[in-house]
Amino acid sequence: MRRSSVAAAAFAVSSLACSQVQSKPVVQVFDTAITEAEVNQLQKGWCDAVLAISNAYQNGGYDAAKAKASAVIDTAYAYKFGPVAFKPTYAIGDSTFRTTRDGALAYFVGPDPTIPQFRDKKLGFATYRHWVSCEIKDYVMQLLGNTANTLGRVILTDSQGQIAEPEKTWTFLREIDGSVRIVLHHSSAPFDAR
């Protein structure tokens, strides 16, 4: 009787081992590719962030806008992971290229003494006008594995109905933690051939 119990147990273990070997493996894929949907979502998030910073300034002043802009920079840009190439639309001299988080913060909310219209004011791109709508019009999107580039326009409308259309080039990178961040932001004004 004892022998049959041992034999039955051995058969059960053998059957279990065979079923595990014969079962279909779970395929695990390591994929860091950025998708078109992610890029569209990130760009919409950037637009929403500019509007949120602008609204924070309108409702709570400079400190509220600065707090909102700080959160946006820490979420959208890769300053805490490595270098970011950031060139604002209206920037001159040594501050043309904003390689630091503080430089990006000055771009969004100021103070930015290098831009004449913002000099001596706590103003920046997101606060000098009350932006009420923002949309992205891409002309090129390149999906290159864990990076993506876009080239196009950002169409912003302020509370007076005036429209601005800066030209933007962005590069997004999937970071080691899985997040996708901006590592290059180049903005310029449309060329005036007058």
PAZALO-588399 format. One record per residue (C-alpha): x, y negated, z. Coordinates in Angstrom, 2 decimals. Last residue first. Example, Ala and Ser with C-alpha at 12.3 -4.5 7.8 and 13.67 -1.06 7.14 Angstrom:
residues 2
NODE     east    north       up
NODE    13.67     1.06     7.14
NODE    12.30     4.50     7.80
This chain:
residues 194
NODE     east    north       up
NODE    10.43   -92.41   -44.80
NODE    11.31   -88.70   -44.87
NODE     9.82   -87.96   -41.43
NODE    10.81   -84.43   -40.42
NODE     8.36   -82.70   -38.10
NODE     9.51   -82.99   -34.48
NODE    11.69   -80.24   -33.08
NODE    11.46   -77.45   -30.54
NODE    13.85   -74.59   -29.91
NODE    13.04   -72.10   -27.16
NODE    15.38   -69.11   -26.84
NODE    15.41   -66.54   -24.03
NODE    11.65   -66.46   -23.44
NODE    10.68   -63.53   -21.26
NODE     9.13   -60.07   -21.63
NODE     8.86   -58.11   -18.40
NODE    10.02   -54.49   -18.25
NODE    12.38   -54.93   -15.25
NODE    15.40   -54.65   -17.57
NODE    14.15   -57.61   -19.60
NODE    12.18   -57.45   -22.84
NODE    13.43   -60.42   -24.83
NODE    11.47   -63.19   -26.55
NODE    12.96   -65.60   -29.06
NODE    11.05   -68.77   -29.81
NODE    11.16   -71.28   -32.65
NODE     8.82   -74.20   -32.37
NODE     7.77   -77.12   -34.56
NODE     5.98   -79.85   -32.64
NODE     2.46   -80.66   -33.83
NODE     0.96   -83.48   -31.77
NODE    -2.70   -84.43   -32.05
NODE    -4.53   -87.45   -30.65
NODE    -8.08   -86.81   -29.45
NODE    -7.80   -89.18   -26.48
NODE    -7.72   -86.23   -24.02
NODE    -4.69   -84.80   -25.82
NODE    -4.54   -82.25   -28.62
NODE    -1.62   -79.87   -29.08
NODE    -0.80   -77.82   -32.16
NODE     2.30   -75.69   -31.63
NODE     3.90   -74.95   -34.94
NODE     5.80   -72.05   -36.42
NODE     8.73   -69.69   -36.08
NODE     8.64   -66.56   -33.96
NODE    11.37   -64.16   -32.92
NODE    10.98   -60.84   -31.11
NODE    13.41   -58.80   -29.04
NODE    13.26   -55.29   -27.53
NODE    12.81   -53.71   -30.95
NODE    13.14   -56.39   -33.59
NODE     9.66   -57.80   -34.17
NODE    10.02   -60.85   -36.42
NODE     7.13   -63.28   -36.56
NODE     7.09   -65.96   -39.23
NODE     4.62   -68.73   -40.03
NODE     3.09   -68.84   -36.56
NODE     0.32   -71.29   -35.72
NODE     0.05   -71.62   -31.96
NODE    -2.79   -73.38   -30.18
NODE    -3.09   -75.97   -27.45
NODE    -6.01   -77.93   -26.09
NODE    -6.61   -80.52   -23.37
NODE    -3.19   -82.19   -23.00
NODE    -3.20   -85.27   -20.78
NODE    -0.14   -87.10   -22.08
NODE     3.12   -87.82   -20.25
NODE     2.59   -84.70   -18.14
NODE     3.50   -81.59   -20.13
NODE     6.37   -83.21   -22.02
NODE     7.80   -84.88   -18.94
NODE     6.96   -87.62   -16.51
NODE     8.15   -88.71   -13.09
NODE     9.09   -92.11   -14.36
NODE    12.35   -94.07   -14.34
NODE    13.04   -92.97   -17.92
NODE    10.20   -90.95   -19.45
NODE     9.70   -93.10   -22.58
NODE    13.48   -93.49   -22.97
NODE    14.27   -89.76   -22.79
NODE    17.60   -89.13   -21.03
NODE    16.24   -90.18   -17.62
NODE    14.09   -87.06   -17.33
NODE    12.17   -86.97   -14.07
NODE    10.54   -84.99   -15.34
NODE     7.51   -82.72   -15.73
NODE     8.10   -80.19   -18.53
NODE    11.52   -81.27   -19.79
NODE    12.83   -81.98   -16.29
NODE    11.82   -78.44   -15.29
NODE    13.69   -77.02   -18.28
NODE    16.83   -78.91   -17.27
NODE    16.44   -77.70   -13.69
NODE    16.23   -74.10   -14.97
NODE    19.55   -74.55   -16.70
NODE    20.76   -74.33   -20.30
NODE    18.77   -77.32   -21.50
NODE    20.32   -78.42   -24.80
NODE    19.84   -82.05   -25.78
NODE    20.88   -83.09   -22.26
NODE    24.38   -84.22   -23.26
NODE    23.02   -86.66   -25.80
NODE    19.40   -86.63   -26.84
NODE    16.18   -84.80   -26.18
NODE    12.78   -85.15   -27.75
NODE    11.61   -81.77   -28.98
NODE    13.29   -79.71   -26.26
NODE    16.22   -77.33   -26.94
NODE    16.35   -74.30   -24.65
NODE    18.86   -71.46   -25.05
NODE    18.41   -69.31   -21.94
NODE    21.34   -67.60   -20.24
NODE    20.80   -64.72   -17.84
NODE    18.21   -62.83   -15.82
NODE    16.98   -65.59   -13.46
NODE    16.73   -68.07   -16.33
NODE    14.59   -65.67   -18.41
NODE    11.62   -67.95   -19.12
NODE     7.90   -67.24   -18.77
NODE     7.45   -66.38   -15.10
NODE    10.06   -68.54   -13.38
NODE     9.40   -71.42   -15.79
NODE     5.65   -71.20   -15.23
NODE     5.99   -71.13   -11.44
NODE     8.25   -74.17   -11.51
NODE     5.85   -75.95   -13.87
NODE     2.95   -75.40   -11.44
NODE     4.96   -76.72    -8.49
NODE     6.16   -79.70   -10.55
NODE     2.62   -80.49   -11.68
NODE     1.33   -80.46    -8.09
NODE     4.22   -82.65    -6.94
NODE     3.74   -85.10    -9.82
NODE     0.08   -85.83    -9.33
NODE    -2.73   -83.66    -8.03
NODE    -5.61   -83.80   -10.49
NODE    -4.03   -85.24   -13.65
NODE    -0.64   -83.61   -12.94
NODE    -2.23   -80.22   -12.26
NODE    -4.22   -80.61   -15.47
NODE    -1.03   -81.18   -17.48
NODE     0.68   -78.22   -15.81
NODE    -2.36   -76.02   -16.53
NODE    -2.49   -77.18   -20.16
NODE     1.20   -76.38   -20.62
NODE     0.63   -72.98   -18.96
NODE    -2.31   -72.11   -21.21
NODE    -0.13   -72.82   -24.24
NODE     2.66   -70.61   -22.86
NODE     0.15   -67.86   -22.08
NODE    -1.17   -68.04   -25.63
NODE     2.41   -67.59   -26.82
NODE     2.92   -64.62   -24.51
NODE    -0.35   -63.00   -25.62
NODE     0.52   -63.40   -29.30
NODE     3.97   -61.94   -28.64
NODE     2.45   -59.01   -26.73
NODE    -0.03   -58.30   -29.53
NODE     2.79   -58.33   -32.08
NODE     4.57   -55.67   -30.04
NODE     7.86   -55.79   -28.14
NODE     9.80   -52.54   -28.31
NODE    11.25   -51.23   -25.04
NODE    10.10   -47.66   -25.61
NODE    11.29   -44.77   -23.46
NODE     8.91   -42.01   -24.47
NODE     7.92   -39.12   -22.22
NODE     6.37   -36.08   -23.86
NODE     4.61   -33.82   -21.40
NODE     5.64   -30.27   -22.14
NODE     3.08   -27.76   -23.47
NODE     2.79   -24.72   -21.26
NODE     4.76   -21.61   -22.26
NODE     7.48   -21.98   -19.65
NODE     4.97   -22.77   -16.94
NODE     2.72   -19.88   -17.98
NODE     5.69   -17.52   -17.92
NODE     6.73   -18.64   -14.44
NODE     3.16   -18.23   -13.15
NODE     2.88   -14.76   -14.69
NODE     6.18   -13.69   -13.10
NODE     5.10   -15.08    -9.72
NODE     1.78   -13.21    -9.99
NODE     3.53    -9.99   -11.09
NODE     5.95   -10.21    -8.16
NODE     3.03   -10.73    -5.78
NODE     1.21    -7.72    -7.24
NODE     4.36    -5.59    -6.95
NODE     4.85    -6.63    -3.33
NODE     1.22    -5.82    -2.57
NODE     1.52    -2.50    -4.44
NODE     4.57    -1.57    -2.39
NODE     2.79    -2.31     0.87
NODE     0.00     0.00     0.00
